[in-house]
Each structure stands twice: as C-alpha cells, then as structure tokens.
Amino acid sequence: MESKAMMKKIAVFTLFAFCLSACGIKGSLDTAPPMWGKAKKEYEAKKQQEQQQEQSNQTEK
C-alpha cells in the first residue's frame, strides 16, 4: 500500500517539475532595477541620460 502512495507522489512531483520547467522566459534575464534609496535615484538618472543621448543621436542622423 505504501509503495503505491510513494509512486503516486513521485509521479505527481515529476509531472509538476516537467510543467514548471516548460514555462518561463527564454534567453538571458535582465537584472531588475533598484527599488529604493540612492541606487534607485542613480539608476533613474542614468536611464534618463541614456534616453537623452539616444534622442540626440537620432537627430544627428
């Protein structure tokens, strides 16, 4: 009786692991931006500077 229960648990776990591995993002993952503090302010300033530089590069072309 215990072996049937154990086999059922193994089968459910294997199915769960298979389904879980099938979903997700393909390719490399990006690091999430900082959420608070000095690091967030620096990140936002850097992004804004990059956007301004990108816009100026587009107008030069």
N, CA, C and O atoms as a CHARMM CRD file, in Angstrom:
* protein
*
  244
    1    1 MET  N      0.82400  -1.20200   0.00000 PROA 1      0.00000
    2    1 MET  CA     0.00000   0.00000   0.00000 PROA 1      0.00000
    3    1 MET  C      0.86400   1.26000   0.00000 PROA 1      0.00000
    4    1 MET  O      0.58000   2.22400  -0.71100 PROA 1      0.00000
    5    2 GLU  N      1.92200   1.23400   0.81000 PROA 2      0.00000
    6    2 GLU  CA     2.80000   2.41000   0.88300 PROA 2      0.00000
    7    2 GLU  C      3.53200   2.64700  -0.42700 PROA 2      0.00000
    8    2 GLU  O      3.79200   3.79600  -0.78300 PROA 2      0.00000
    9    3 SER  N      3.86400   1.60700  -1.13800 PROA 3      0.00000
   10    3 SER  CA     4.59600   1.77700  -2.39000 PROA 3      0.00000
   11    3 SER  C      3.73200   2.46600  -3.45100 PROA 3      0.00000
   12    3 SER  O      4.24100   3.24100  -4.26000 PROA 3      0.00000
   13    4 LYS  N      2.42400   2.18200  -3.44500 PROA 4      0.00000
   14    4 LYS  CA     1.53300   2.85600  -4.38700 PROA 4      0.00000
   15    4 LYS  C      1.45000   4.34700  -4.07900 PROA 4      0.00000
   16    4 LYS  O      1.45900   5.17600  -4.98900 PROA 4      0.00000
   17    5 ALA  N      1.37000   4.67600  -2.81800 PROA 5      0.00000
   18    5 ALA  CA     1.30100   6.08400  -2.41600 PROA 5      0.00000
   19    5 ALA  C      2.60700   6.79500  -2.77400 PROA 5      0.00000
   20    5 ALA  O      2.59600   7.93400  -3.24000 PROA 5      0.00000
   21    6 MET  N      3.72700   6.11200  -2.55200 PROA 6      0.00000
   22    6 MET  CA     5.02100   6.69300  -2.86900 PROA 6      0.00000
   23    6 MET  C      5.16900   6.88200  -4.37700 PROA 6      0.00000
   24    6 MET  O      5.67700   7.91300  -4.81800 PROA 6      0.00000
   25    7 MET  N      4.73700   5.91400  -5.16900 PROA 7      0.00000
   26    7 MET  CA     4.80500   6.01700  -6.61800 PROA 7      0.00000
   27    7 MET  C      3.91800   7.15900  -7.12100 PROA 7      0.00000
   28    7 MET  O      4.28200   7.87900  -8.05100 PROA 7      0.00000
   29    8 LYS  N      2.75900   7.31100  -6.49500 PROA 8      0.00000
   30    8 LYS  CA     1.85500   8.39700  -6.87600 PROA 8      0.00000
   31    8 LYS  C      2.50200   9.75200  -6.58300 PROA 8      0.00000
   32    8 LYS  O      2.41300  10.66600  -7.40300 PROA 8      0.00000
   33    9 LYS  N      3.14100   9.89000  -5.44200 PROA 9      0.00000
   34    9 LYS  CA     3.83000  11.12900  -5.08500 PROA 9      0.00000
   35    9 LYS  C      4.95600  11.42800  -6.07200 PROA 9      0.00000
   36    9 LYS  O      5.12800  12.57200  -6.49100 PROA 9      0.00000
   37   10 ILE  N      5.70800  10.42400  -6.43500 PROA 10     0.00000
   38   10 ILE  CA     6.80400  10.60100  -7.38500 PROA 10     0.00000
   39   10 ILE  C      6.26600  11.02000  -8.74900 PROA 10     0.00000
   40   10 ILE  O      6.82800  11.90100  -9.40000 PROA 10     0.00000
   41   11 ALA  N      5.17000  10.38400  -9.18100 PROA 11     0.00000
   42   11 ALA  CA     4.58200  10.72500 -10.46600 PROA 11     0.00000
   43   11 ALA  C      4.05800  12.16200 -10.47400 PROA 11     0.00000
   44   11 ALA  O      4.25900  12.89000 -11.44600 PROA 11     0.00000
   45   12 VAL  N      3.39700  12.56700  -9.41000 PROA 12     0.00000
   46   12 VAL  CA     2.86900  13.93000  -9.31500 PROA 12     0.00000
   47   12 VAL  C      4.02000  14.93000  -9.29100 PROA 12     0.00000
   48   12 VAL  O      3.96300  15.95400  -9.97200 PROA 12     0.00000
   49   13 PHE  N      5.04500  14.65000  -8.52700 PROA 13     0.00000
   50   13 PHE  CA     6.20200  15.54100  -8.45900 PROA 13     0.00000
   51   13 PHE  C      6.89100  15.66000  -9.81900 PROA 13     0.00000
   52   13 PHE  O      7.26900  16.75700 -10.23000 PROA 13     0.00000
   53   14 THR  N      7.05200  14.54700 -10.50800 PROA 14     0.00000
   54   14 THR  CA     7.69400  14.55700 -11.82300 PROA 14     0.00000
   55   14 THR  C      6.86700  15.36000 -12.81600 PROA 14     0.00000
   56   14 THR  O      7.41800  16.14700 -13.58500 PROA 14     0.00000
   57   15 LEU  N      5.55400  15.17000 -12.80800 PROA 15     0.00000
   58   15 LEU  CA     4.67700  15.92600 -13.68800 PROA 15     0.00000
   59   15 LEU  C      4.73200  17.41300 -13.36300 PROA 15     0.00000
   60   15 LEU  O      4.78700  18.24700 -14.26700 PROA 15     0.00000
   61   16 PHE  N      4.71800  17.74200 -12.09200 PROA 16     0.00000
   62   16 PHE  CA     4.79800  19.14100 -11.66000 PROA 16     0.00000
   63   16 PHE  C      6.11700  19.76600 -12.10900 PROA 16     0.00000
   64   16 PHE  O      6.12700  20.88100 -12.63100 PROA 16     0.00000
   65   17 ALA  N      7.22500  19.06000 -11.91300 PROA 17     0.00000
   66   17 ALA  CA     8.54000  19.57400 -12.30500 PROA 17     0.00000
   67   17 ALA  C      8.61000  19.76700 -13.82300 PROA 17     0.00000
   68   17 ALA  O      9.18100  20.75100 -14.29300 PROA 17     0.00000
   69   18 PHE  N      8.04700  18.85800 -14.57400 PROA 18     0.00000
   70   18 PHE  CA     8.04500  18.96700 -16.03000 PROA 18     0.00000
   71   18 PHE  C      7.24400  20.18900 -16.48000 PROA 18     0.00000
   72   18 PHE  O      7.69400  20.95000 -17.33500 PROA 18     0.00000
   73   19 CYS  N      6.06100  20.37100 -15.90300 PROA 19     0.00000
   74   19 CYS  CA     5.21500  21.51400 -16.27300 PROA 19     0.00000
   75   19 CYS  C      5.87600  22.83000 -15.88700 PROA 19     0.00000
   76   19 CYS  O      5.81200  23.80800 -16.63200 PROA 19     0.00000
   77   20 LEU  N      6.49700  22.84900 -14.74300 PROA 20     0.00000
   78   20 LEU  CA     7.14700  24.06500 -14.27900 PROA 20     0.00000
   79   20 LEU  C      8.34100  24.42200 -15.15400 PROA 20     0.00000
   80   20 LEU  O      8.60100  25.59900 -15.40300 PROA 20     0.00000
   81   21 SER  N      9.04900  23.43600 -15.61000 PROA 21     0.00000
   82   21 SER  CA    10.22300  23.71000 -16.44700 PROA 21     0.00000
   83   21 SER  C      9.83100  24.16300 -17.84300 PROA 21     0.00000
   84   21 SER  O     10.65400  24.74100 -18.55300 PROA 21     0.00000
   85   22 ALA  N      8.60300  23.91700 -18.25000 PROA 22     0.00000
   86   22 ALA  CA     8.15700  24.28000 -19.58900 PROA 22     0.00000
   87   22 ALA  C      7.77400  25.74700 -19.69900 PROA 22     0.00000
   88   22 ALA  O      7.65800  26.26700 -20.80900 PROA 22     0.00000
   89   23 CYS  N      7.57400  26.43000 -18.57100 PROA 23     0.00000
   90   23 CYS  CA     7.18900  27.83600 -18.64800 PROA 23     0.00000
   91   23 CYS  C      8.37400  28.71100 -18.24200 PROA 23     0.00000
   92   23 CYS  O      9.28500  28.26700 -17.54300 PROA 23     0.00000
   93   24 GLY  N      8.34100  29.93500 -18.68600 PROA 24     0.00000
   94   24 GLY  CA     9.39900  30.84800 -18.30900 PROA 24     0.00000
   95   24 GLY  C      9.91000  31.66000 -19.48200 PROA 24     0.00000
   96   24 GLY  O      9.45400  31.50900 -20.61500 PROA 24     0.00000
   97   25 ILE  N     10.84800  32.50700 -19.19000 PROA 25     0.00000
   98   25 ILE  CA    11.41400  33.39600 -20.19100 PROA 25     0.00000
   99   25 ILE  C     12.55200  32.68100 -20.90200 PROA 25     0.00000
  100   25 ILE  O     13.40600  32.05200 -20.27800 PROA 25     0.00000
  101   26 LYS  N     12.53900  32.79500 -22.21200 PROA 26     0.00000
  102   26 LYS  CA    13.62000  32.20600 -22.99400 PROA 26     0.00000
  103   26 LYS  C     14.69100  33.26200 -23.20400 PROA 26     0.00000
  104   26 LYS  O     14.37500  34.43900 -23.37400 PROA 26     0.00000
  105   27 GLY  N     15.92400  32.86600 -23.19400 PROA 27     0.00000
  106   27 GLY  CA    17.02100  33.80200 -23.37500 PROA 27     0.00000
  107   27 GLY  C     17.57200  34.25900 -22.03700 PROA 27     0.00000
  108   27 GLY  O     17.24500  33.70900 -20.98600 PROA 27     0.00000
  109   28 SER  N     18.41200  35.27300 -22.10300 PROA 28     0.00000
  110   28 SER  CA    19.04700  35.74900 -20.87400 PROA 28     0.00000
  111   28 SER  C     18.09100  36.64500 -20.08800 PROA 28     0.00000
  112   28 SER  O     17.20200  37.27500 -20.66100 PROA 28     0.00000
  113   29 LEU  N     18.28100  36.69200 -18.80500 PROA 29     0.00000
  114   29 LEU  CA    17.45400  37.50500 -17.92900 PROA 29     0.00000
  115   29 LEU  C     18.17900  38.79800 -17.58600 PROA 29     0.00000
  116   29 LEU  O     19.39500  38.80600 -17.39500 PROA 29     0.00000
  117   30 ASP  N     17.43200  39.88100 -17.50900 PROA 30     0.00000
  118   30 ASP  CA    17.99100  41.16600 -17.10700 PROA 30     0.00000
  119   30 ASP  C     17.80500  41.34200 -15.61100 PROA 30     0.00000
  120   30 ASP  O     16.81800  40.88500 -15.03500 PROA 30     0.00000
  121   31 THR  N     18.76300  42.00800 -14.99200 PROA 31     0.00000
  122   31 THR  CA    18.65900  42.29700 -13.57000 PROA 31     0.00000
  123   31 THR  C     17.60400  43.37100 -13.36400 PROA 31     0.00000
  124   31 THR  O     17.55400  44.35300 -14.10500 PROA 31     0.00000
  125   32 ALA  N     16.77800  43.18500 -12.37300 PROA 32     0.00000
  126   32 ALA  CA    15.73600  44.16700 -12.07500 PROA 32     0.00000
  127   32 ALA  C     16.36800  45.45500 -11.55800 PROA 32     0.00000
  128   32 ALA  O     17.40600  45.41600 -10.89700 PROA 32     0.00000
  129   33 PRO  N     15.74500  46.59600 -11.85800 PROA 33     0.00000
  130   33 PRO  CA    16.28600  47.86300 -11.36800 PROA 33     0.00000
  131   33 PRO  C     16.10900  47.98300  -9.85100 PROA 33     0.00000
  132   33 PRO  O     15.24900  47.31800  -9.27300 PROA 33     0.00000
  133   34 PRO  N     16.91200  48.82200  -9.21300 PROA 34     0.00000
  134   34 PRO  CA    16.77200  49.02800  -7.77300 PROA 34     0.00000
  135   34 PRO  C     15.39300  49.60000  -7.44800 PROA 34     0.00000
  136   34 PRO  O     14.81300  50.32300  -8.25900 PROA 34     0.00000
  137   35 MET  N     14.88000  49.28400  -6.28800 PROA 35     0.00000
  138   35 MET  CA    13.52800  49.70100  -5.93300 PROA 35     0.00000
  139   35 MET  C     13.48400  50.92900  -5.02900 PROA 35     0.00000
  140   35 MET  O     12.45000  51.59500  -4.96400 PROA 35     0.00000
  141   36 TRP  N     14.57100  51.25000  -4.32900 PROA 36     0.00000
  142   36 TRP  CA    14.55200  52.38700  -3.41400 PROA 36     0.00000
  143   36 TRP  C     15.96100  52.86600  -3.11900 PROA 36     0.00000
  144   36 TRP  O     16.94900  52.21800  -3.46100 PROA 36     0.00000
  145   37 GLY  N     16.02300  54.02400  -2.47100 PROA 37     0.00000
  146   37 GLY  CA    17.29300  54.54900  -1.99300 PROA 37     0.00000
  147   37 GLY  C     18.12100  55.23500  -3.05900 PROA 37     0.00000
  148   37 GLY  O     17.64300  55.57900  -4.14000 PROA 37     0.00000
  149   38 LYS  N     19.37300  55.41700  -2.71100 PROA 38     0.00000
  150   38 LYS  CA    20.33300  56.10300  -3.58000 PROA 38     0.00000
  151   38 LYS  C     20.51800  55.36700  -4.90500 PROA 38     0.00000
  152   38 LYS  O     20.64700  55.99400  -5.95600 PROA 38     0.00000
  153   39 ALA  N     20.53100  54.06800  -4.85100 PROA 39     0.00000
  154   39 ALA  CA    20.73200  53.27500  -6.06500 PROA 39     0.00000
  155   39 ALA  C     19.60500  53.51100  -7.07000 PROA 39     0.00000
  156   39 ALA  O     19.85400  53.54600  -8.27500 PROA 39     0.00000
  157   40 LYS  N     18.36700  53.67500  -6.59000 PROA 40     0.00000
  158   40 LYS  CA    17.24600  53.92700  -7.49600 PROA 40     0.00000
  159   40 LYS  C     17.40300  55.27700  -8.18100 PROA 40     0.00000
  160   40 LYS  O     17.17300  55.39800  -9.38400 PROA 40     0.00000
  161   41 LYS  N     17.79300  56.29200  -7.41400 PROA 41     0.00000
  162   41 LYS  CA    17.97500  57.62800  -7.98900 PROA 41     0.00000
  163   41 LYS  C     19.08600  57.62600  -9.03100 PROA 41     0.00000
  164   41 LYS  O     18.95500  58.24100 -10.08900 PROA 41     0.00000
  165   42 GLU  N     20.17400  56.93500  -8.72900 PROA 42     0.00000
  166   42 GLU  CA    21.28200  56.84500  -9.67900 PROA 42     0.00000
  167   42 GLU  C     20.85600  56.09900 -10.94500 PROA 42     0.00000
  168   42 GLU  O     21.22600  56.48800 -12.05300 PROA 42     0.00000
  169   43 TYR  N     20.08900  55.04300 -10.77900 PROA 43     0.00000
  170   43 TYR  CA    19.61000  54.25800 -11.91800 PROA 43     0.00000
  171   43 TYR  C     18.70200  55.10100 -12.81300 PROA 43     0.00000
  172   43 TYR  O     18.83800  55.09200 -14.03600 PROA 43     0.00000
  173   44 GLU  N     17.77100  55.83200 -12.18600 PROA 44     0.00000
  174   44 GLU  CA    16.85600  56.66800 -12.96600 PROA 44     0.00000
  175   44 GLU  C     17.60000  57.77600 -13.70200 PROA 44     0.00000
  176   44 GLU  O     17.27900  58.08200 -14.85100 PROA 44     0.00000
  177   45 ALA  N     18.59300  58.38100 -13.04800 PROA 45     0.00000
  178   45 ALA  CA    19.38200  59.43400 -13.68700 PROA 45     0.00000
  179   45 ALA  C     20.16400  58.86600 -14.87200 PROA 45     0.00000
  180   45 ALA  O     20.25700  59.50200 -15.92200 PROA 45     0.00000
  181   46 LYS  N     20.71500  57.68400 -14.70200 PROA 46     0.00000
  182   46 LYS  CA    21.47600  57.04300 -15.77300 PROA 46     0.00000
  183   46 LYS  C     20.56600  56.71700 -16.96300 PROA 46     0.00000
  184   46 LYS  O     20.94700  56.93900 -18.11200 PROA 46     0.00000
  185   47 LYS  N     19.37600  56.19800 -16.69300 PROA 47     0.00000
  186   47 LYS  CA    18.42900  55.87500 -17.75400 PROA 47     0.00000
  187   47 LYS  C     17.99300  57.13200 -18.49500 PROA 47     0.00000
  188   47 LYS  O     17.89000  57.12800 -19.72200 PROA 47     0.00000
  189   48 GLN  N     17.73700  58.20200 -17.76000 PROA 48     0.00000
  190   48 GLN  CA    17.32800  59.45600 -18.37800 PROA 48     0.00000
  191   48 GLN  C     18.44900  60.01000 -19.26400 PROA 48     0.00000
  192   48 GLN  O     18.19800  60.51000 -20.36100 PROA 48     0.00000
  193   49 GLN  N     19.67500  59.91300 -18.77500 PROA 49     0.00000
  194   49 GLN  CA    20.83000  60.37500 -19.55100 PROA 49     0.00000
  195   49 GLN  C     20.97700  59.53700 -20.82800 PROA 49     0.00000
  196   49 GLN  O     21.26600  60.08100 -21.89500 PROA 49     0.00000
  197   50 GLU  N     20.78200  58.23500 -20.72500 PROA 50     0.00000
  198   50 GLU  CA    20.87200  57.36000 -21.89400 PROA 50     0.00000
  199   50 GLU  C     19.79000  57.70300 -22.92000 PROA 50     0.00000
  200   50 GLU  O     20.04700  57.69200 -24.12400 PROA 50     0.00000
  201   51 GLN  N     18.58000  58.00500 -22.44200 PROA 51     0.00000
  202   51 GLN  CA    17.49700  58.36300 -23.35000 PROA 51     0.00000
  203   51 GLN  C     17.79700  59.67400 -24.06600 PROA 51     0.00000
  204   51 GLN  O     17.55000  59.79800 -25.26600 PROA 51     0.00000
  205   52 GLN  N     18.32400  60.64700 -23.33900 PROA 52     0.00000
  206   52 GLN  CA    18.66000  61.92900 -23.95200 PROA 52     0.00000
  207   52 GLN  C     19.75900  61.75800 -24.99500 PROA 52     0.00000
  208   52 GLN  O     19.71300  62.36100 -26.06700 PROA 52     0.00000
  209   53 GLN  N     20.74300  60.93200 -24.66700 PROA 53     0.00000
  210   53 GLN  CA    21.83700  60.68600 -25.60400 PROA 53     0.00000
  211   53 GLN  C     21.30900  59.96700 -26.85200 PROA 53     0.00000
  212   53 GLN  O     21.72600  60.26800 -27.97000 PROA 53     0.00000
  213   54 GLU  N     20.40000  59.02500 -26.65500 PROA 54     0.00000
  214   54 GLU  CA    19.82300  58.29300 -27.77600 PROA 54     0.00000
  215   54 GLU  C     19.01400  59.23400 -28.67600 PROA 54     0.00000
  216   54 GLU  O     19.07100  59.12700 -29.90100 PROA 54     0.00000
  217   55 GLN  N     18.27300  60.14300 -28.07200 PROA 55     0.00000
  218   55 GLN  CA    17.49300  61.11100 -28.84500 PROA 55     0.00000
  219   55 GLN  C     18.41500  62.05100 -29.62100 PROA 55     0.00000
  220   55 GLN  O     18.14300  62.37600 -30.77700 PROA 55     0.00000
  221   56 SER  N     19.48000  62.47700 -29.00100 PROA 56     0.00000
  222   56 SER  CA    20.41200  63.37000 -29.71200 PROA 56     0.00000
  223   56 SER  C     21.10900  62.64200 -30.85200 PROA 56     0.00000
  224   56 SER  O     21.40100  63.24800 -31.88300 PROA 56     0.00000
  225   57 ASN  N     21.37700  61.35800 -30.68300 PROA 57     0.00000
  226   57 ASN  CA    21.99300  60.56700 -31.75200 PROA 57     0.00000
  227   57 ASN  C     21.03900  60.41500 -32.92100 PROA 57     0.00000
  228   57 ASN  O     21.47400  60.41100 -34.07200 PROA 57     0.00000
  229   58 GLN  N     19.74800  60.28900 -32.65000 PROA 58     0.00000
  230   58 GLN  CA    18.76000  60.13900 -33.71400 PROA 58     0.00000
  231   58 GLN  C     18.58500  61.44000 -34.49600 PROA 58     0.00000
  232   58 GLN  O     18.37100  61.40700 -35.70800 PROA 58     0.00000
  233   59 THR  N     18.67200  62.56700 -33.82700 PROA 59     0.00000
  234   59 THR  CA    18.50300  63.84700 -34.51800 PROA 59     0.00000
  235   59 THR  C     19.72500  64.17400 -35.37500 PROA 59     0.00000
  236   59 THR  O     19.60100  64.89900 -36.36200 PROA 59     0.00000
  237   60 GLU  N     20.89600  63.65900 -35.02100 PROA 60     0.00000
  238   60 GLU  CA    22.11400  63.90200 -35.78500 PROA 60     0.00000
  239   60 GLU  C     22.11400  63.14400 -37.10100 PROA 60     0.00000
  240   60 GLU  O     22.76500  63.57000 -38.05400 PROA 60     0.00000
  241   61 LYS  N     21.40900  62.05000 -37.17000 PROA 61     0.00000
  242   61 LYS  CA    21.41000  61.20200 -38.38000 PROA 61     0.00000
  243   61 LYS  C     20.61700  61.77600 -39.45600 PROA 61     0.00000
  244   61 LYS  O     20.51900  61.18700 -40.53200 PROA 61     0.00000
